[in-house]
Amino acid sequence: MASTPDKIDLSAGISLERFSIGIGDRFGREGVAQLAALEAARRDGIAVTPVWNKSNREHALIGTRPEDTRRAADAAVRDAGWRHPYRLDADHVGLASVEKFLDACDFFTLDVADFIGRPAPAEAAQALVERVQRLFGARQQLPGSDQILDLTPACVQAAAATYAAAAAEAGRIYRRIVAHRGPDGFVVEVSTDEADAPQTPAELLVILTALAAEGIPVRTIAPRFRGRFNKGVDYVGDPQAFKREFEADVAVLALAKATLGLPSDLKLSVHSGSDKFSIYGPIRDVLVKTGAGLHLKTAGTTWLEEVVGLALSGGEGLAFVKEIWGLALDRREELAKPYATVIDIDPARLPSAAEVSGWDGPRFAAALRHDPACPHFNPHLRQLLHVAFRLAAEAGARYLALLDANRAIVAHEVTINLLDRHIRRIFPAC
Ligand SMILES: [Zn+2]
């Protein structure tokens, strides 16, 4: 690393539009309904590139492969007549899991959170410290902001010791993808959002400096932000403190692009886990003020809209979702286990199977649908159903047949959820 020039050619890869959204579609049936939301947004001047994301973990739990997502996305694009860019994300891959995504995907999220804090060769960490100090000094006034980054030697040394091994691992995964696809055929994201502790803006600058030195043309970066990002429910934390951190991170990216030669379309990726409504406004304000881009990665909450649609359809659909609820209660611990760090379910707040059996479709939908103003909304039920998608996977053809039989009502729920609760609230018109 010591011999690497400060600015190296980082122009490889595919660029993204200013705004993009990671859309989960666990069962691969909702692409047309999702694209209908994005098409409606474009008519309002909000241009957002869809990126289908499905992690290795989700594929394993459902029993699908990346080729299945590729087929579903391509078919949806064809059937919807979508004429704009779209991508397929190998979400949260490492060196061991990237192989099966190499052919199907053109967006790779290099997850190096597990390498944070691992020892790196002393020369590599030292070279990173020297580079940061040479390029940025001991204090950096953030462009367009009143915030100042503390880059004193002790801080930079601690950050380099923590993140140098993670950046080196990102380099190894990146080069594996290049060896298979060539340098120009994909978008690179680097994620550290599943780390144990949030990254400060100063640490983000150190990480970007290390990624540039590795020659990675990173286009989106997903730090761990302050606060809790539980799956499918709202942000837990102080939205104003989040806004200040997000704004500082946007400024750090501007500084990194200008100084390190990283791609001009580099932007933050927020791995939201879906539905972080209380920070959508603050994020939107920063996007409007700074002109920055954003990748919003959502979880597979499209599956929950399928459940809402089946509940509202009554009859067999409603009977099926009540059956799923009974099973979810019985198998709660097993279903929640892989998601233990990103859900907070209070078992005492879960309605019993007997209670739910008396509900009609609108009552079930009201408990599940994420409308915090609705007195029937129950975030505990919502989180448990979110992780219960395996039960629908186990029901297999029966579940898919119900989706087909109730296509119009399910599609409507998927489209309005994505458009009205997410896209219109977080992305400004260009
Ligand atoms: Zn993530």
Boltz pocket constraint, residues with backbone or C-beta under 6 A from the ligand:
constraints:
  - pocket:
      binder: B
      contacts: [[A, 92], [A, 191], [A, 193], [A, 194], [A, 222], [A, 271]]
      max_distance: 6.0
